[in-house]
């Protein structure tokens, strides 16, 4: 009799489902944090600053590389999940560094910072999910091309 997935070790269930252990997925998601921290502490500029490109693209390349390397059975879902995790980590980090990011000029709506903070949480999570979805489509296409070639 196969144990129910809820009673299994989450790392083993994650590895069987995604091809990657859960902690590895969290580690890959956390690769976005250096850029978030440096930006929120205003140590790098936003937009098209030279330092932003590698800090933004290297994590995504790592997600794709590792997912392809382990031959994930669900490459799209694997990278999408890592993207959502990264979005949640970005959102929490933005909250922790909120005061530093705005240098005392905190955004206020209706006399409160609650609405801008909530919007930032949603925005960070949605951004991570969108990046994960786009990267997941790329990963799935690369995995398909590799299967077709081999």
N, C-alpha and C positions, 0 to 999 in steps of 0.2 A: 504494500500500500504506500503510495506517495504522500508525504506530508503536505498539508495545506501550505500555500505560499506565505501566509501570515505567520506561520510558526517557524519558518525557515530563517536561517541566518541572512540578514539583509544583504550582506556583501556577496554571499554565494548566489542569492536570487538575482542580484544586480548583474553579476558576472554572467549568469546563464541567460538572462534576458537581453542585456546590452553588449555582452562580450568584454566588459570592463568592470572591475570592482567599484563599488559605490564610493569608497574613499579616493580612488584614483579619479573618478568623475568630479568629485568635489575639488580635488587638487587642480584638475584642469580648469574648472570654472574659476578658481581663485587666481589664475594667471592674469585675469583682468584687473586685479586690485592695484598693482603698482601704478598704472595709469590713472585710476580713479583717485588714489591717495595723492599722487603728485599734482593732479589737476585741482583737487579740492583744497590743497594747501598752497595753491597758486605758485607751484614750483615749475610748472610748464604751462604754456598757454593752450587754450582750446583751439578748435578749428584745424587749420592746415599746418600747424607748427611741425617742424621736422621731427621732434621727439615723439609726437603723437602717433605717427605712422607705424613705427615698429612696435610701440607699446600697445597699439590697437590691433595690429595684424598678426603678431607672433602668437598670441593666445589662440586665435582662430585657426591658424595653421597647425598648431599643436593639437587642437581638438580633432581636426581632420586627419592629421598624420597618425595619431594614436588609434583612432577609430578604424582607419584602414589597416594599420599594422596588425591589430588584433583580429582583423576580419570579423568585425561585429556582425551578428546576424540581422541587425536592424540599424544600419548606419544612419538613416535619417532620424529615427527616434532617439538614438544615442546622442547625436550632436544637438538635436533640439533640446533634450533634457539637460545637457551640459550648458547650453545657452540660457535656459530658464534658471538654472542654478546660479550662473554668473550674474544674471539680472537681479536675482534676489540678493546676492552678495554686494553688487553695486548699490542697490537701493539701501541696504543696511549701512554700508560704508558712508554713503552720502549723508545719511541721518546722523551718524556719529561725528562727521566732520562739518556739519551744517554751519555752525558759527564761523569756523575758519574760512569756509568757502565764500561766505557773504561778507566777511570783514565787518561785522556789526550792522550792516545795512540789510537786515533780514527781510525777506519778502513777507508781506502781511496782506491778508484778505479779510475784510470784515473785522479788523482789529485783532486778528489771530494769525499765528503761523501754522495752525493746524491744517488748513486747506492746502497751502503750498507744500507742506511736508508730505501730506497724503498724495498729492499729485506727483511729487518726486518719487515716491515709493511705486506708484502705478507705472510711471514713465520708465523707471529703471528696469522693472520686471518685464514690461512690454518690449523694451529695447533689447534686453537679453534674449527674449523669446524670438523676436524678429531676426536677430543676428543668428541665433541657433537654427531657425527654420531655413534661412538662406544658405547657411553653411552646411546644414544637413542635406539640402538638395544637391549641393556641390559634391558632398561626400558620397551620397547615394549614386550620383552619376559616375563618379570615379570608381566606385566599387563595382558598378555594372559594367563599365568599360573594361575593368580588370578581369571580371568573370568572362566576358565575351572574348577577350584576347587570349585567355588562358584556357 
